Amino acid sequence: MFAVTAARFDAEEPLNGLELGERPAPEAPDGWTTVTVRAAALNHHDLWSLRGVGLRAEHLPMILGCDAAGVDEDGNEVIVHAVVADAARGGGDETLDPKRTLLSEFHPGTLAEKVAVPRRNLVAKPPELTFEEAACLPTAWLTAYRMLFTKAGVQPGASVLVQGAGGGVATAAIALGAAAGLRVYATSRSAAKREQALELGAVAAVEPGARLPERVDAVIETVGEATWSHSLKSLRPGGRVVVSGATSGQLPPAELNRVFFLQLEVVGSTMGTRDELDRLARFLVATGTRPRIDRVLPLAEARDGFAAMAKGDVFGKIVFVP
């Protein structure tokens, strides 16, 4: 079958390790099944894998990709949950399983014609969602959903700052927050992306570091060092910053004096549960919200999608169709 593979690591030029071509079809062990992929979405995780982050050399070559929607062996339209874990080891939450892994880290991923996954990882795809839309959900949109509604705990009428509009998680957080009745503020260095954030439902979009009209209840933080100080300064006393990434660096000044004096909360978040993925899909159907798709490409042209993401020339999700 045709697949997109990490063949080697290159921290500086990650696309040097990208190979497209034939790979063996997956085999499903007991408790697993195979899904014929109809659409698969690209994530920054895939670029990090090509840099050697989260993927071990002994597992190369590795089929990349966490996100997919397709058809299972029984003909059901499904969304693939990318977290391979045991919820019991996580106290009922598979994202807290210390042995958890994502597709494409230990098990072959979704950027292929077929993927093998645990049966419990399949979520019914609502007929109202296209395969391309559904493929956007398992990583970026699920991460944003959990950050907003599980970790930040915000309610309709609350205010939220989303740092770095344009990325997959940030785009999802803006759209989900607006659909849930939140006042969403967004930042971006790009005037075009600030305008697009307004189109998604943000009440205001400003340059990074700019003063907001109000201090917010929560901040959705995926950027890291470049925006961390602004995130803390933008919170109301008792506010909460939820962190799921650090694309600009992981070691910002902690500003502990601000944290303890204003009683701020810093909360980490990673991916989401299978049940949250199911609720996310239902939420999109109920509200009419849909993922912003930057472009759809044939899987054979995946290198172009990787290059666009590496350059930051993206607003929303890049989707591949085999």
N, C-alpha and C positions, 0 to 999 in steps of 0.2 A: 504494500500500500504506500501511497505518497505521504510524506511527513516532513515536518520542519524540525531539525535536530541541532542541538548543541554538540559539536564535535570536539571542541577544545576551548580553553579559556583565553581571553585577552582583556585585561583590565582597562586598557586605554582605548582599544578599538574592538569593542565587543562583536561587531558584525563579522570580524575575521573568523570567528568560530562557528558561524552559522552555515549549515548545509541543508540543501533541499534535495529530496530524492526518495528512492524506495527504501522502505524498512519492513521488517517482518510484521505481519498482522498480529495483534495482541491475542494472548490466551487468557481466559478467565478461570482463575482457581475457584475452589469451593466458596460459595457466598458472594462471588463476583459475577458480573455480566458484561457484555460488550454493548456499546452504543455506536451506531452509525452517525457520524458527525455531520450535521447539516450547516452549522455555523460555529465558529470559535473566535473568541476575542483575545486581543493582545493586551498585555499588562507590563508595567515596569518590572515586575518580577521576572519576566522573560529576559529582559536586558541584563538585570542583575545576575541571572543564571549564567549568561554568556561571559560575565566578568568573574565568575567563580564564587559568587556569594550565594550561599544556601544550597549549592549543588557541589557534590564531591567529585573529584577527578576519577575515582574508581567507578562512578556510575555513568561515565561517558562511554559511548554517545548516548544522549538522552533526548527523547522527543519532548519538545517544549510545550507550554500551554497549560493553563489552569481552567479556563472557561470553555464550556461547550453546551450546545443544545442539539438534540438529535432524536433518533428513534431507537428504542431498545429492541431486544430480541423478540419481544411479543408484539411489536408494532406500535407501542405507545410513544407519544411525543413527550420528551422529558428534558429537564434541565439537570446538568451534572453539578453536584456539590463537590467542591474541589478539596475539602479537608478530609484526609484519610486518617481516622482516629477512632478511639473507643470512648464514647461518652461516659461510660462507667468509670474509666480512669480519671476523668475530669470532673467527677462529682455531678454528672448529668449534663455537662457542657463539653462537647468534643474539642472546642478550641482551647480548653484548659488541660487537655491530655498532654503530659510531658513528652510523650512519644509521638505526638501528632506530626504529620507531614502533609505537604500539598502535592497534588499531581504535578509531575515533572521534576520533583526533588528526589524521590526514591522510586516511584512508579512512573512509567511513561505517560506523557501528558496528552493534551487535547488537540494540538495542531497537527492533525492527521485525519485520515479518512475514517478511522475507527479508534476507540479508546476503551480500555477495560477499567471498570470501577466497581467498588462494592455495591451490592444491590441497594443497601440502605442509603446510598448517596444519590439516588435518583428522586427527583421532585417532578410531579406532573406539570408539564408546560400548559398554561392556560391557552385555549385556542385563540384568545384575543391578542396574544403576543406573537409576533413573527419569530422565526428561529434566530434571525439576526438580533432582534431586541432581547430575546431570552438569553442569548449567549453573552450579553453584556453584564448579566446579573451576578454570577457566582463570586467574583472577587471585588471589583471596585464598588458596585452598587450594594452588595451585601455588606461590605466593610462600612460604607457610609450609613446604611440603615442601622447597623449595630451601634456605630458611634453616636448617631443622633438620638435613637429611641431607647437603646439599652444602656449605654454608658453615660451619655450626657443627661439622659432622663428629661429632656425638654418637653414641654407641653404646648399646645396651640396658644399663640399669643406671646411666646417667649422670643428672645432675640439671640441670634447666632452669627458668629463671624466664621466664614470659610476662607482659609488662606490658600492662595495659589490657584485661582480659578483657571480651568483649562484641563487640568489633570482628571483622570477618570474618577477618582474618589471625590474630588472637589466638585466636579460637575454633577455627580450623583447627589451629593449632599445639598447643593443649591436647589436642585429640582425636587428632591424629596422634602426638604424643609419647607419650601414654598407651598407644596401640595398639602402639607400638614398644618398650614396656618402659622408658620413661624415668620418672623421678620429676619430675613437673611441678608447679611452684608458679605461682600466678597472682595478679595484683593487680586490684582494681577499687574505685572509690569507692562503688559500689552494693552493698549487702548482697545484693540479689536476684541480681545478676550474679555475685557471689562464690559464692553457692549453686549457680547454674547451672554455674559452672566446675567445682565439685566433681562435679556430675552428669556432666560430660564426661570426668572421669577425673583431674582435678588432685588431688594428695595434700593440698594445703592452698591456701586462697585468703585473702589478707590485704588490708588497706587499703594504698594506695600509700605507700611509704616505710617500711613496717613491717619489722622485723627478721625474717629467715627462720630456720628451724631449722638451716640449714646454708648454707655458701657454695656456689654452684652452678657447674657446669662451663660453662654458656652462658646468655646472656640473649637472648630474642627481643624486640627493641625496635622499636615502631612509633609510640610516643607522642612521643618527643623531649624537649624542654626539661623538661617536668613530671616526668619519671621518670628522666632521664639519670644524675643523681648516685646515685640508688638502684640503678640498674643496675650502675654501676661498683662500688659498695660491696658488692653482693651476690655478686660474682664471687670465686672462689677465685684464688689466685696462678696466673698462666698461663691464666686463663679467657678466654672470648671473648664479646663482645657483637656480635650481628648486627643490623644496622639496615636496615630497608626503608621507613621512613616517619618523619614528624615532625609529627604532627597538632597537637601543642601548641606547636610552634615549632622552628626549625632551628638556634638559636644558644645552646645551653647552655654553661656553663663547661666547658672541655675536661678539667680536672683532670689535666693531663699528669703531675704528680708521682705520682699514683696509678697512671696507666697505665704509666709506665716503671718505677717501683719494684716493682710487682707483676707486671710483664711481661705486662700485659693486651693482648689483641688487639681491635681495632675493625674490623669487616668489613662492607662494604656489600653489599646484595643487592637485585636488582630482577627481579621476575617469575620465569620459569623457561623451560627449553627445551621443545621439542615432545616430546623423548624423556622428559624428566622428567614431563610431563603424562601421557604414556602409562603410565609406571611408577606414578604417583600413582593413576590409575584402577585399575590392577591391584592396588595395595596395598589400596585400599578393598574390592575384591572379596574378596581373600584374608583380610582381618581382620574384615570385617563392619562396619567403621567407615563412618559416613555423615555428610554435612554437616548441621550444625544449621541448619534453615530457620526463620527468625523468622515469615515469612508468605509466602503466595503470592497475588498479585493479578493481575487481568486487566490487560493492557498499557494499556487505556483508563483505568485508575485509577492510572497510574504516578505522578502528582503526589502521591498519598497516601504512596507508598513513599519518594519523595524527601524529603517533609516529615518522615517518621519518622526517616530517617537523619540529616537536618540537626539534629533535636532530640536525637539520641543515644538514641532510644527503640527500640533494636534489640539483640537478642542472637542472633547468627548472620546468615544471609543473607536478603535480600529478593529474591524471585523473581517475575518477570512471565511470564505466558503470553499470547501473542497471541490 
